[in-house]
Each structure stands twice: as C-alpha cells, then as structure tokens.
Amino acid sequence: MTSVQDYQVGRTCLSINLETGRFADGRERKKADGKKGLTAAQCMETIRQLSNIQGYYSSLYVGLEQLRQNNPEDFDTIMKAFESEQFPDTIELVLYLEA
C-alpha cells in the first residue's frame, strides 16, 4: 500500500508519495536528459517570478512561503518532491503545474 500525503498550498493540492518522495499524480513528465534537473531553489524562484503576473502562481507562492515559516518539514518535503521530478527547464515545470 502506497502512502500518499496531500498538502494544500494556496489553491493547489500537491500529493506526494512518501515512499518515493515524488509527486503522486501518476503523470509522466519529461526529465532532464543526462543533466541535473531544476533544483528546489530554481523551482521556487520560477514560482516567485510568475507570482507577479498570474494569480495562480501568486497563491501558490504565498502558500509555500507560509508553509516555509509555519511548517518547515512539510515545506522541505514539497521542495524535495519538486527537485526529484528533475524538470529539465522552467517550461516543463510550468506545464506540470498547469496540467
């Protein structure tokens, strides 16, 4: 039995498989091909930059920042999941978040 934890971040629900540390949505994603994917910090910076121009990302960014301050362990779990997805670039990150 797979252990999945749901995290409500702003208007977004992120489900993480606690055994693998990856998002538990079952979607296939393009991975970084032979190189390291986006780091957690790069994912967070992309969300921050987009938060200035689109409400969805603003809500997500504020929710992540609140989580960082109020529950650092959950924040770290989510950031590790972003990094474990090995998004090759910001476009793939955006496509994932908007799917």
N, C-alpha and C positions, 0 to 999 in steps of 0.2 A: 504494500500500500504506500503510495507516494504522499509525502507530507507537503502540503502547499499552504503558504501563508499569504493572505491578502492584505495589502497596505493601501489605505485610502489617502491619496496625496492630492490635495486640491479637489478637482472634479474627476480625477483619474484613479482608477483602481489598478494597482500593479500586483499581480500574483506571481509569487516566487516559489519555485520548487526548492525546499530547504535541503534536500539531499544533494542536488546538483549546484545550487546557488544561482541558477539561471531562471529567466522568466518562464512561467509555466503556461504559456498560451498555446504552445504546440505549433506556432508558425515557423516556417523555415525562413531564414534570413541569409542574405549574402554575408559572407565572412571575409575578414581581411585575408587576402591571398598571400601567404608566405611572409607577411609582415605583421607587426603588432597592430591590433585594432585601437580604436579610441580609448583613452584612459577614462576613468571615472571623472577626473577633473575636466577633461575635454568635453565629456557629455554634459556635465553641469554647466560649463561655460557656454555651450551651444544653447542650452535651455534658457540661460540668463539672457543671452543676446536676443533670442527670439521673443523673450517675455516683454521686450519693449515695443513689439509691433503686433503681437497677436494675443488675445485674451486667454486662449487655452494654455499657452506657454507661461503666461503671467501667473495663472492659477497654479500650474504645476511647479513653477519656480518658488513661489511663496510657500506652497505646501512643503516642498523639500527643505527650504530654509527653516521653516517652523519645526520640521522633523529633526533637522540637524541640531537645533537648540534644545528641543524638548525630549527627544528620544534618539540620542546618537547611535545606539546599537541598531535600531531599525534603519536609520539613515545609512549606516555603513553597509547593512545587508542589501539595500536597494542599490547603492553605488557599486558594490561588488557585482551585482547582477548586471548592471549596465556594462561594466568592464568585461565580464565573462562572455557577453554576446559578441565581442570582437567586431563591432561595427567598423567597416573599413574607412568610412568617412561620414561627415555630418549629414549628407543626403540620405544615407541608409538609416541613420538614427532618426531623422525626421520621418522617413517613410514608415519606420516601425511605430513611432509614437502616433502617427496619424491614421494608421490602419485600423 
